[in-house]
Amino acid sequence: MRRPGPRGQGARGTYEVWENRETRTGRKISLKVVVVPATGADRAPDPFVFLNGGPGESSTDGALDLAHEFAKLRDRRDILLVDQRGTGGSHPLDCEMFLPPGDLQGALGAFFPLEPVRQCRGRLEKDADLKLYTTSIAMDDLDEVRSALGYDRLNILGASYGTRATQVYMRRHPERVRTSTASCRWTTSCLSIFGREPSGP
């Protein structure tokens, strides 16, 4: 995985990280990475990074839309997109456990039906250590990608859950953040979307 070249070619690929970042042993997983290059001649050294919501939404799937939406920003800055481990194209942890679309009975049942959740967990555990798919570990992945691509600092926009991920990155790597922006704020004091909600606007 390389940064875009001087002529502005985009970069799309994967970057391998240890699933267990602490022991650096066992399985490696591939992270999907997209770099949408700056369009102007006066390129700034710090890219714009978008962290999507969910948790579970892909960041790279929206590359074309983001390139259009932030065209003015791209005058000077690359857009760096990384699918968080367990999502999108980064060793996804997907569960098929809902009733077919249009089945009204499904809308009356549990949002996460217990037995299908257990079955999905058993299937996923065959190819993933699920306790290692957390926000803090994923933000360390992001910082490793940043370093590998040669970026010194980041300008981060987080949306929904991505605002929480942004705060975690800022706590763990404060010296690597130039700016941060929160859209639809979800604070780190919020236990879960099913528990206490964040205070404030």
Order of alpha helices (4+ residues) and beta strands (2+ residues): beta-beta-beta-alpha-beta-alpha-alpha-beta-alpha-beta
